[in-house]
Amino acid sequence: MHDMASYFPEVSKPGLGFAEPRDPRLQPAWRNTLVASTGEFVGTFMFLLIAFLGHSVAVERAGDSGPNDTASSQTLVYISLSYGFSLLINAWTMFRVSGGLFNPAVTLGLVLAGKLEVIRGVVFLPVQVVAAMSAAGIVKAMIPGDIRQVQTTLAAEVSIAQGLFLETFLTSLLVFTILMLAAEKWRATFMAPIGIGIALFIAELAGAAYTGASLNPVRSLGPCVAAGEFPGYFWIYVAGPMLGAVLAGGYYWFVRFFNYYQANPGAASGGGTWTPPESPVLQMAAQSPQMWSSAESPLVQKMSSPAVEKGRNGSASRGRHSRDQSGSDKNVRVNSSHRWSEDEGFRRWKETQSRDEEDGSRRDYRSRHTRYDRARQYDEGYGLGAPASGKRRASQDVQGLGVDMA
């Protein structure tokens, strides 16, 4: 019989106990994309809804003199804060669901940088468009005034070419900020939305009076669809941000290709002593100095770095090495509390040395040996003359059974 308590809701459980979370190991990729798309829709909708509402309040309380109906610097600051802080809080909220993109230009930048799958990026684009049109339609229906107040328009003294380049460079700032703070994982990634929101805020301060500072194609598209009017230069609010995304993505690839973290080592350590990781070859040199005893490899002869020099001099290992004067590695003794490195280079080197030993004698692993070597030595010890302590323990175990252990 079923327990009657199972029919009542349990407040402490998700879904009141009637719907348990799905096992993530059984969730297919298309369902993950679907969930991320819902997060992208909700995030884009809420971001633009709050931003449009704040923009409308600023324009309603301002006079009608000046570009974009903004009469003073205070109005520009109010508008910039509305967009910047709306992006900050919504990106922070949806960061773990969809990534918090809310912008086709940002989506393109992440795809070009290899930080977002192409399929997911293609799915996000229509979601962002629909969310922007929905937000503009809700604002038009809920508040008095003209939705055209939140449209992005060029100031009278700004040409189309000037507007295009302004949108390009301002968007490149935003996209590159996202790539370095959010897409490039480091210890302060969880605080990336703060930097992203501030980046949009200062971009709005710089461009709102001239182009409206769109930086987002769907941000300009939504109010135009709700108002039913498209200016003849609307295309700059699509081409400009997309060009900015390409520019930011290209520079991101440049600094990544040349290992930017080595140009300023320790910059992301927060005051610590962290240094960027070296290449696998250099790590091999530091961990296995005996492989550098012979300078036969042309690659070794050409390489010159602190790690390689330490490896050649035998001073890069954690332990203290004692080597025969003959140069043979057969009886190398290492005194250290750490295990021997199990990297690929050392494994191959050990196999080569074992094959070259004609007498078939085993290497001396008195200080560092793997669990398999220890188990093998244990078995061989009892079969080929165990230590006195081992014999004594075995004798005690069979005492009284009439077995002679001598």
C-alpha positions as CSV (number, residue, x, y, z in Angstrom):
1,M,0.0,0.0,0.0
2,H,1.1,3.5,-0.7
3,D,1.9,5.8,2.2
4,M,-0.8,8.5,2.5
5,A,1.9,11.1,3.2
6,S,3.2,10.7,-0.4
7,Y,0.0,12.2,-1.7
8,F,0.5,15.5,0.1
9,P,2.8,18.3,-1.2
10,E,6.3,18.6,0.4
11,V,7.3,22.2,0.6
12,S,11.0,21.3,1.1
13,K,11.3,19.5,-2.3
14,P,11.3,20.9,-5.8
15,G,7.9,20.8,-7.4
16,L,6.3,20.2,-4.0
17,G,7.6,16.7,-4.2
18,F,5.5,15.8,-7.3
19,A,8.2,16.6,-9.8
20,E,11.8,15.6,-9.1
21,P,14.7,17.2,-11.1
22,R,15.7,15.2,-14.2
23,D,18.9,13.2,-14.1
24,P,21.5,15.4,-16.0
25,R,23.2,12.2,-17.3
26,L,20.0,11.3,-19.2
27,Q,19.3,14.7,-20.6
28,P,20.0,14.9,-24.4
29,A,21.8,17.8,-26.0
30,W,18.7,19.2,-27.7
31,R,16.9,19.5,-24.4
32,N,19.9,21.5,-23.0
33,T,19.7,23.8,-26.0
34,L,15.9,24.2,-25.4
35,V,16.4,25.1,-21.7
36,A,19.2,27.6,-22.7
37,S,16.9,29.1,-25.3
38,T,14.2,29.7,-22.7
39,G,16.7,31.4,-20.5
40,E,17.9,33.6,-23.4
41,F,14.3,34.6,-24.2
42,V,13.5,35.5,-20.6
43,G,16.8,37.3,-20.1
44,T,16.6,39.3,-23.3
45,F,12.9,40.2,-22.6
46,M,13.6,41.4,-19.0
47,F,16.8,43.3,-20.0
48,L,15.1,45.3,-22.7
49,L,11.8,45.7,-20.8
50,I,13.5,47.4,-17.8
51,A,15.8,49.4,-20.1
52,F,12.9,50.6,-22.3
53,L,10.9,51.6,-19.2
54,G,13.9,53.5,-17.8
55,H,14.5,55.2,-21.1
56,S,10.9,56.2,-21.4
57,V,10.9,57.7,-17.9
58,A,14.0,59.7,-18.7
59,V,12.6,61.1,-21.9
60,E,9.2,61.9,-20.4
61,R,10.8,63.9,-17.7
62,A,13.1,65.8,-20.0
63,G,12.4,68.6,-22.5
64,D,12.2,68.2,-26.2
65,S,15.4,70.1,-27.1
66,G,18.5,68.2,-28.0
67,P,19.2,64.9,-29.9
68,N,17.0,61.9,-29.1
69,D,14.8,64.1,-26.9
70,T,17.5,64.3,-24.3
71,A,18.0,67.8,-23.1
72,S,20.7,67.4,-20.5
73,S,23.6,65.3,-19.3
74,Q,21.5,64.1,-16.4
75,T,19.0,62.5,-18.9
76,L,21.9,60.8,-20.7
77,V,23.2,59.4,-17.4
78,Y,19.7,58.1,-16.5
79,I,19.3,56.4,-19.8
80,S,22.8,54.9,-19.6
81,L,22.2,53.6,-16.1
82,S,18.9,52.0,-17.2
83,Y,20.6,49.9,-19.9
84,G,23.8,49.2,-18.0
85,F,22.3,48.0,-14.7
86,S,19.5,46.2,-16.5
87,L,22.1,44.2,-18.4
88,L,24.2,43.7,-15.3
89,I,21.4,42.1,-13.2
90,N,19.8,40.1,-16.0
91,A,23.2,38.7,-17.2
92,W,24.1,37.8,-13.7
93,T,20.7,36.0,-13.3
94,M,20.8,34.1,-16.5
95,F,24.5,33.5,-16.8
96,R,24.3,29.9,-15.7
97,V,21.2,29.1,-17.8
98,S,22.0,30.5,-21.3
99,G,25.2,32.5,-20.8
100,G,23.4,35.8,-20.6
101,L,24.0,37.0,-24.2
102,F,20.8,39.0,-25.1
103,N,22.5,40.4,-28.2
104,P,23.1,38.9,-31.7
105,A,26.4,40.8,-31.9
106,V,27.6,39.1,-28.6
107,T,26.4,35.8,-30.0
108,L,28.4,36.3,-33.2
109,G,31.5,37.3,-31.2
110,L,31.3,34.2,-29.0
111,V,30.8,31.9,-32.0
112,L,33.8,33.5,-33.8
113,A,35.9,33.1,-30.6
114,G,34.9,29.4,-30.4
115,K,33.2,29.9,-27.1
116,L,29.7,29.1,-28.3
117,E,28.5,26.3,-30.6
118,V,27.3,27.4,-34.0
119,I,24.0,25.5,-33.7
120,R,23.2,27.1,-30.4
121,G,24.1,30.5,-31.7
122,V,21.8,30.0,-34.7
123,V,19.0,29.0,-32.3
124,F,19.6,32.0,-30.1
125,L,19.2,34.6,-32.9
126,P,15.4,34.2,-33.5
127,V,14.9,33.9,-29.8
128,Q,16.5,37.2,-29.1
129,V,14.5,38.9,-32.0
130,V,11.2,37.6,-30.6
131,A,12.1,38.6,-27.1
132,A,13.0,42.2,-28.2
133,M,9.8,42.7,-30.1
134,S,7.8,41.3,-27.1
135,A,9.5,43.7,-24.7
136,A,8.8,46.7,-27.0
137,G,5.2,45.7,-27.5
138,I,4.7,45.3,-23.7
139,V,6.1,48.8,-23.1
140,K,3.9,50.3,-25.8
141,A,0.8,48.7,-24.3
142,M,1.6,49.4,-20.6
143,I,2.7,53.0,-20.4
144,P,1.5,56.2,-21.9
145,G,3.6,58.0,-24.4
146,D,5.1,57.1,-27.8
147,I,7.2,54.0,-28.2
148,R,9.3,56.0,-30.7
149,Q,10.9,57.8,-27.8
150,V,13.1,54.8,-27.2
151,Q,14.1,54.3,-30.8
152,T,17.7,54.7,-31.7
153,T,18.1,57.7,-34.1
154,L,21.0,59.7,-35.5
155,A,21.5,63.2,-34.2
156,A,21.1,65.9,-36.9
157,E,24.8,66.7,-37.1
158,V,25.9,63.0,-37.3
159,S,26.3,61.4,-40.7
160,I,25.5,57.8,-41.5
161,A,29.1,56.8,-41.9
162,Q,29.9,58.4,-38.5
163,G,27.0,56.5,-36.9
164,L,28.2,53.3,-38.4
165,F,31.7,53.6,-37.0
166,L,30.5,54.7,-33.6
167,E,28.3,51.7,-33.4
168,T,31.2,49.4,-34.5
169,F,33.7,50.6,-32.0
170,L,31.3,50.9,-29.1
171,T,30.1,47.3,-29.7
172,S,33.6,46.0,-30.0
173,L,34.3,47.4,-26.5
174,L,31.3,45.5,-25.1
175,V,32.0,42.2,-27.0
176,F,35.7,42.2,-26.0
177,T,34.8,42.8,-22.4
178,I,32.5,39.8,-22.5
179,L,35.2,37.6,-24.1
180,M,37.8,38.5,-21.6
181,L,35.7,38.6,-18.4
182,A,33.2,35.8,-19.1
183,A,34.3,33.6,-21.9
184,E,37.9,33.5,-20.8
185,K,37.6,31.6,-17.5
186,W,39.6,32.9,-14.6
187,R,39.2,33.3,-10.8
188,A,36.9,36.4,-11.1
189,T,34.6,35.0,-13.8
190,F,31.6,35.0,-11.4
191,M,31.9,38.8,-11.2
192,A,32.0,39.2,-15.0
193,P,28.4,40.7,-15.2
194,I,29.6,43.7,-13.2
195,G,32.3,44.5,-15.7
196,I,29.9,43.8,-18.6
197,G,27.2,46.1,-17.2
198,I,29.7,48.9,-16.6
199,A,31.0,48.5,-20.2
200,L,27.5,49.0,-21.6
201,F,27.0,51.9,-19.2
202,I,30.1,53.8,-20.4
203,A,29.3,53.0,-24.1
204,E,25.9,54.4,-23.6
205,L,27.4,57.6,-22.1
206,A,29.7,58.0,-25.1
207,G,27.2,57.3,-27.9
208,A,23.7,57.9,-26.7
209,A,23.7,61.6,-27.8
210,Y,24.9,60.8,-31.3
211,T,23.4,57.4,-32.4
212,G,21.3,56.3,-29.4
213,A,24.1,53.8,-28.6
214,S,22.3,50.7,-29.8
215,L,25.2,48.2,-29.7
216,N,22.5,45.5,-30.2
217,P,20.5,44.9,-33.4
218,V,17.4,43.6,-31.6
219,R,17.5,46.6,-29.2
220,S,16.9,48.8,-32.3
221,L,14.6,46.4,-34.0
222,G,12.0,46.0,-31.2
223,P,10.9,49.6,-31.0
224,C,10.8,50.0,-34.8
225,V,8.5,46.9,-35.1
226,A,6.3,48.2,-32.3
227,A,6.1,51.7,-33.8
228,G,5.8,50.4,-37.4
229,E,8.5,52.8,-38.6
230,F,12.0,52.1,-39.8
231,P,14.4,54.9,-40.5
232,G,16.3,54.7,-43.8
233,Y,19.6,54.3,-42.0
234,F,18.3,51.4,-39.8
235,W,20.9,49.1,-41.3
236,I,23.7,50.8,-39.4
237,Y,22.3,49.4,-36.2
238,V,22.7,45.9,-37.6
239,A,25.9,46.2,-39.6
240,G,27.7,48.3,-37.0
241,P,27.3,45.9,-34.0
242,M,28.1,42.9,-36.2
243,L,31.3,44.5,-37.5
244,G,32.2,45.4,-33.9
245,A,31.7,41.7,-32.9
246,V,34.0,40.6,-35.8
247,L,36.6,43.2,-34.7
248,A,36.5,42.1,-31.1
249,G,36.6,38.4,-32.0
250,G,39.6,38.9,-34.3
251,Y,41.6,40.7,-31.6
252,Y,40.7,38.0,-29.1
253,W,42.1,35.4,-31.4
254,F,45.3,37.5,-31.8
255,V,46.0,37.7,-28.1
256,R,45.1,34.1,-27.6
257,F,47.4,32.9,-30.4
258,F,50.4,34.8,-28.9
259,N,49.6,33.6,-25.3
260,Y,48.6,37.0,-23.8
261,Y,49.0,35.5,-20.3
262,Q,52.7,35.3,-20.8
263,A,53.0,38.9,-21.8
264,N,51.9,40.0,-18.3
265,P,52.4,36.9,-16.1
266,G,50.7,36.9,-12.7
267,A,48.1,39.6,-13.7
268,A,45.2,37.3,-12.9
269,S,46.7,35.9,-9.7
270,G,45.2,38.5,-7.4
271,G,48.5,39.3,-5.8
272,G,49.7,35.7,-5.6
273,T,52.6,33.9,-7.2
274,W,50.6,32.2,-10.0
275,T,52.4,31.9,-13.3
276,P,50.9,30.7,-16.6
277,P,51.3,27.1,-17.5
278,E,54.2,26.1,-19.8
279,S,54.0,23.9,-22.9
280,P,53.9,20.1,-22.4
281,V,57.5,19.9,-23.7
282,L,58.8,22.4,-21.1
283,Q,56.9,20.6,-18.3
284,M,58.5,17.3,-19.4
285,A,61.9,19.0,-19.2
286,A,61.3,20.2,-15.7
287,Q,59.9,16.9,-14.4
288,S,62.3,14.4,-16.1
289,P,65.8,16.0,-16.1
290,Q,67.5,12.7,-16.9
291,M,66.1,12.8,-20.4
292,W,68.3,15.8,-21.1
293,S,71.5,14.1,-20.2
294,S,72.3,13.6,-23.9
295,A,72.0,16.5,-26.3
296,E,71.2,14.3,-29.4
297,S,67.8,15.8,-30.2
298,P,67.9,18.8,-32.5
299,L,64.7,20.1,-30.7
300,V,66.5,20.1,-27.4
301,Q,69.5,21.9,-28.8
302,K,67.3,24.7,-30.3
303,M,65.1,25.2,-27.2
304,S,66.2,27.7,-24.6
305,S,64.1,28.5,-21.6
306,P,64.5,28.5,-17.8
307,A,62.6,25.2,-17.6
308,V,64.9,23.5,-20.3
309,E,68.1,24.8,-18.6
310,K,66.9,23.5,-15.3
311,G,66.1,20.2,-16.9
312,R,69.6,20.0,-18.4
313,N,71.3,20.9,-15.2
314,G,69.2,18.4,-13.2
315,S,67.9,21.1,-10.9
316,A,64.2,21.2,-11.9
317,S,62.9,18.2,-10.1
318,R,61.4,18.3,-6.6
319,G,63.8,15.8,-5.2
320,R,67.6,15.4,-5.0
321,H,69.2,13.3,-7.7
322,S,72.5,11.4,-7.5
323,R,73.8,10.1,-10.8
324,D,76.7,7.9,-11.7
325,Q,79.7,9.6,-13.2
326,S,79.4,7.3,-16.2
327,G,76.2,9.0,-17.2
328,S,74.1,5.8,-16.9
329,D,70.6,6.2,-15.5
330,K,70.4,2.6,-14.2
331,N,71.1,3.4,-10.6
332,V,69.6,6.9,-10.3
333,R,68.5,7.4,-6.7
334,V,65.9,10.1,-6.0
335,N,65.1,11.2,-2.4
336,S,61.7,12.9,-2.4
337,S,58.3,12.5,-0.8
338,H,56.6,13.0,-4.1
339,R,55.8,10.3,-6.7
340,W,57.6,10.1,-10.0
341,S,55.9,12.0,-12.7
342,E,53.6,9.8,-14.8
343,D,53.8,12.0,-17.9
344,E,53.9,10.5,-21.4
345,G,57.5,11.4,-22.0
346,F,58.8,9.6,-18.9
347,R,56.7,6.6,-19.6
348,R,58.2,6.2,-23.0
349,W,61.7,6.9,-21.7
350,K,61.2,4.2,-19.0
351,E,60.0,1.6,-21.6
352,T,63.0,2.4,-23.8
353,Q,65.5,2.0,-21.0
354,S,63.9,-1.3,-19.9
355,R,64.2,-2.7,-23.4
356,D,67.9,-1.7,-23.6
357,E,68.8,-3.5,-20.4
358,E,70.3,-6.8,-21.8
359,D,70.7,-8.5,-18.4
360,G,67.0,-8.0,-17.7
361,S,67.6,-6.6,-14.3
362,R,65.0,-4.3,-12.9
363,R,65.5,-0.7,-12.2
364,D,66.0,0.4,-8.6
365,Y,62.7,1.9,-7.4
366,R,63.6,2.0,-3.7
367,S,62.3,5.6,-3.3
368,R,59.7,6.0,-6.0
369,H,57.7,3.0,-7.3
370,T,54.1,2.7,-8.4
371,R,51.5,0.6,-6.6
372,Y,52.0,-2.2,-9.2
373,D,55.7,-2.3,-8.5
374,R,55.1,-2.4,-4.8
375,A,52.6,-5.3,-5.2
376,R,55.0,-7.2,-7.4
377,Q,57.9,-6.7,-4.9
378,Y,55.6,-7.9,-2.1
379,D,54.8,-11.2,-4.0
380,E,58.4,-11.7,-5.1
381,G,59.6,-11.1,-1.6
382,Y,57.6,-14.0,-0.2
383,G,58.5,-16.3,-3.0
384,L,62.3,-15.5,-3.3
385,G,63.3,-15.0,0.3
386,A,61.1,-12.7,2.3
387,P,62.5,-10.3,4.9
388,A,62.8,-11.5,8.4
389,S,59.9,-9.4,9.5
390,G,57.7,-10.9,6.8
391,K,58.7,-14.5,7.7
392,R,58.1,-13.8,11.3
393,R,54.5,-12.6,10.6
394,A,53.8,-15.5,8.3
395,S,55.1,-17.9,11.0
396,Q,52.8,-16.4,13.6
397,D,49.8,-16.8,11.3
398,V,50.3,-20.5,10.8
399,Q,51.5,-21.2,14.3
400,G,50.0,-24.4,15.6
401,L,49.2,-25.8,12.2
402,G,52.4,-27.9,12.0
403,V,53.9,-26.0,9.1
404,D,57.6,-25.4,9.2
405,M,58.4,-21.8,8.0
406,A,62.2,-22.2,8.4
